[in-house]
């Protein structure tokens, strides 16, 4: 019996072999940096991830649209706008989206080109001192694997906020098997580096993570911060 035949028999009837091979291929790819990973992902036709689509996207949009309306938020800046899928459900009076991926910025500019209330730019082009009523981070913190990148991002997030900062993320320190993920207790960073801000509220996910349904559930919750 050839080795090829043995492999075929071994995998016969296993319905997950396709996804397994895809996962193995992704793990074998060289991971250079957070920014490089996302630029290559968007350049190859990838998207912002399952959290920006379907019921998870609807859950986030419902919470954020209600928050913006109830608190009379007039301007929003989002650090890590991605491909704009989540933004398509948003109802913000004025929006600035920034991302580290030139391709993501290009996608958003094309997608929302006719909407004068929205503008998009690279993260490094966000002017020093720029602020908005609400500074927003959605599914970004646990994708910042480098300590220096995480620290710089968090500083920019809070420095860009006038009235509120909202982070949608996990909040536990643990290393993910995915090379492009690293989960952190980011509220500890806030307490140590932005003591003038406090946690105003925590809004739990309507679809908490279920390993049996990872595409339609999430480890992230909403954390709302405001100045003391």
C-alpha positions as CSV (number, residue, x, y, z in Angstrom):
1,X,0.0,0.0,0.0
2,X,1.4,3.4,-1.0
3,X,1.7,6.2,1.5
4,X,-0.8,8.2,-0.6
5,X,-3.4,5.4,-0.3
6,X,-2.8,5.2,3.5
7,X,-3.4,8.9,3.8
8,X,-6.6,8.8,1.8
9,X,-7.9,6.0,4.0
10,X,-6.9,7.8,7.1
11,X,-8.7,11.0,6.1
12,X,-11.7,9.2,4.5
13,X,-15.0,10.3,6.0
14,X,-13.5,13.2,8.0
15,X,-15.5,16.3,7.1
16,X,-13.2,18.8,8.7
17,X,-10.1,17.9,6.6
18,X,-10.6,20.9,4.3
19,X,-10.7,23.5,7.2
20,X,-7.9,21.7,8.9
21,X,-5.7,22.0,5.8
22,X,-6.5,25.7,5.5
23,X,-5.7,26.2,9.2
24,X,-2.4,24.4,8.9
25,X,-1.5,26.4,5.8
26,X,-2.1,29.6,7.6
27,X,0.0,28.5,10.6
28,X,2.9,27.7,8.3
29,X,2.8,31.2,6.8
30,X,5.6,33.5,8.0
31,X,4.3,36.0,10.5
32,X,6.3,39.2,10.2
33,X,4.3,41.8,12.2
34,X,0.7,42.8,12.9
35,X,0.7,45.5,10.2
36,X,2.2,43.1,7.6
37,X,-0.3,40.4,8.4
38,X,-3.4,42.7,7.9
39,X,-2.0,44.3,4.8
40,X,-1.3,40.9,3.2
41,X,-4.7,39.7,4.3
42,X,-6.6,42.6,2.6
43,X,-4.4,42.5,-0.5
44,X,-5.2,38.8,-1.0
45,X,-9.0,39.5,-0.8
46,X,-9.5,38.7,2.9
47,X,-11.8,40.7,5.1
48,X,-11.9,42.1,8.6
49,X,-13.1,38.8,10.1
50,X,-16.3,37.1,11.2
51,X,-16.9,39.7,14.0
52,X,-17.6,42.4,11.3
53,X,-20.4,40.4,9.7
54,X,-23.8,38.8,10.3
55,X,-25.3,38.7,13.8
56,X,-22.1,39.9,15.6
57,X,-21.9,43.0,13.4
58,X,-25.6,43.6,14.1
59,X,-25.1,43.3,17.8
60,X,-22.2,45.8,17.8
61,X,-24.1,48.2,15.6
62,X,-27.2,48.1,17.8
63,X,-25.2,48.9,20.9
64,X,-23.0,51.6,19.3
65,X,-25.9,53.4,17.4
66,X,-27.9,53.5,20.6
67,X,-24.9,54.8,22.6
68,X,-24.2,57.5,20.1
69,X,-27.8,58.6,20.0
70,X,-28.4,58.5,23.8
71,X,-25.2,60.4,24.6
72,X,-25.5,62.9,21.7
73,X,-22.1,62.0,20.3
74,X,-21.4,64.3,17.3
75,X,-18.1,62.8,16.1
76,X,-16.5,59.3,16.1
77,X,-12.9,58.3,15.4
78,X,-12.3,54.5,14.9
79,X,-8.7,53.2,15.1
80,X,-8.7,50.1,13.0
81,X,-11.6,50.6,10.6
82,X,-10.8,47.6,8.5
83,X,-12.8,46.9,5.4
84,X,-15.8,49.1,6.5
85,X,-18.2,46.1,6.8
86,X,-19.1,47.1,10.4
87,X,-19.3,50.8,9.5
88,X,-21.9,50.1,6.9
89,X,-24.4,49.5,9.8
90,X,-23.3,52.5,11.8
91,X,-25.3,55.8,12.3
92,X,-22.7,58.4,13.2
93,X,-23.0,62.1,12.5
94,X,-19.3,62.5,11.6
95,X,-16.8,59.7,11.3
96,X,-13.0,59.3,10.8
97,X,-11.6,55.9,10.2
98,X,-7.9,55.1,10.5
99,X,-6.1,51.8,9.8
100,X,-2.5,50.6,9.5
101,X,-3.3,48.9,6.2
102,X,-3.2,51.0,3.1
103,X,-5.4,48.5,1.3
104,X,-8.1,48.7,4.0
105,X,-8.1,52.5,3.7
106,X,-8.4,52.2,-0.1
107,X,-11.3,49.7,0.3
108,X,-13.2,52.1,2.6
109,X,-12.6,55.1,0.5
110,X,-14.1,53.3,-2.5
111,X,-16.9,51.9,-0.5
112,X,-18.0,55.2,1.1
113,X,-16.7,57.6,-1.5
114,X,-20.1,59.3,-1.9
115,X,-20.6,59.9,1.9
116,X,-19.2,63.3,2.9
117,X,-19.7,62.5,6.6
118,X,-16.9,59.9,6.5
119,X,-13.2,60.1,5.8
120,X,-10.4,57.5,6.0
121,X,-6.7,57.8,6.5
122,X,-3.7,55.8,7.5
123,X,-3.1,55.5,11.3
124,X,0.2,57.5,11.0
125,X,-1.6,60.3,9.2
126,X,-4.0,61.0,12.1
127,X,-2.9,64.5,13.1
128,X,-1.4,64.9,16.6
129,X,-4.0,66.5,18.8
130,X,-6.9,65.2,16.7
131,X,-9.9,64.3,18.9
132,X,-13.5,63.2,18.6
133,X,-16.4,62.8,21.0
134,X,-15.9,59.1,20.9
135,X,-12.8,57.1,20.2
136,X,-13.6,53.5,19.1
137,X,-11.7,50.2,19.0
138,X,-13.5,47.1,17.7
139,X,-11.9,43.7,17.6
140,X,-8.4,45.3,17.4
141,X,-6.7,45.1,20.8
142,X,-6.2,41.3,20.7
143,X,-4.7,41.6,17.2
144,X,-1.8,43.8,18.4
145,X,0.8,41.1,19.3
146,X,3.8,43.4,19.7
147,X,4.0,45.2,23.1
148,X,5.3,48.5,21.5
149,X,2.5,48.5,19.0
150,X,-0.2,47.7,21.6
151,X,1.1,50.6,23.9
152,X,1.3,53.1,21.0
153,X,-2.2,52.1,19.9
154,X,-3.8,52.5,23.3
155,X,-2.2,55.9,23.8
156,X,-3.5,57.1,20.5
157,X,-7.0,55.7,21.3
158,X,-7.3,57.6,24.6
159,X,-5.5,60.7,23.3
160,X,-8.1,60.9,20.5
161,X,-11.1,60.8,22.9
162,X,-12.8,63.8,24.3
163,X,-15.8,62.3,26.1
164,X,-15.8,58.6,25.6
165,X,-13.5,55.7,24.6
166,X,-15.1,52.3,23.8
167,X,-13.1,49.1,23.4
168,X,-14.7,45.9,22.1
169,X,-12.3,43.2,23.1
170,X,-11.4,40.3,25.3
171,X,-9.8,41.3,28.6
172,X,-7.7,38.4,29.7
173,X,-4.0,37.7,29.4
174,X,-3.4,34.5,27.3
175,X,-1.6,33.6,24.2
176,X,-3.7,32.4,21.3
177,X,-2.5,29.6,19.0
178,X,-3.0,32.0,16.1
179,X,0.1,34.0,15.5
180,X,-1.8,37.2,14.7
181,X,-3.6,37.2,18.1
182,X,-2.5,38.0,21.6
183,X,-5.1,38.5,24.3
184,X,-4.4,41.1,27.0
185,X,-6.0,42.4,30.2
186,X,-6.1,45.8,28.6
187,X,-8.0,47.4,31.4
188,X,-4.9,47.1,33.5
189,X,-3.0,49.2,31.0
190,X,-5.8,51.9,31.2
191,X,-5.6,51.9,35.0
192,X,-1.8,52.3,34.9
193,X,-1.4,54.7,32.0
194,X,-4.6,56.7,31.8
195,X,-5.7,57.1,35.5
196,X,-7.8,60.1,34.6
197,X,-10.2,57.7,32.8
198,X,-12.4,55.2,34.5
199,X,-14.6,52.3,33.3
200,X,-18.1,53.7,33.0
201,X,-19.8,50.5,32.0
202,X,-19.3,47.0,30.6
203,X,-21.8,45.5,28.2
204,X,-21.6,41.8,27.8
205,X,-21.7,40.1,24.4
206,X,-25.1,38.8,23.4
207,X,-23.3,35.9,21.7
208,X,-20.5,34.8,24.1
209,X,-17.8,32.5,22.7
210,X,-18.8,29.0,21.9
211,X,-16.0,26.8,20.4
212,X,-18.6,24.9,18.5
213,X,-19.6,28.0,16.7
214,X,-16.6,30.3,16.5
215,X,-17.8,32.3,13.5
216,X,-21.0,33.5,15.2
217,X,-19.8,34.0,18.7
218,X,-17.1,36.2,20.3
219,X,-14.8,36.5,23.3
220,X,-15.2,40.3,23.2
221,X,-17.4,42.6,25.3
222,X,-17.9,46.3,25.3
223,X,-15.9,48.4,27.7
224,X,-17.0,52.1,27.9
225,X,-14.5,54.6,29.4
226,X,-15.0,58.2,30.4
227,X,-12.9,60.9,32.1
228,X,-13.2,61.0,35.9
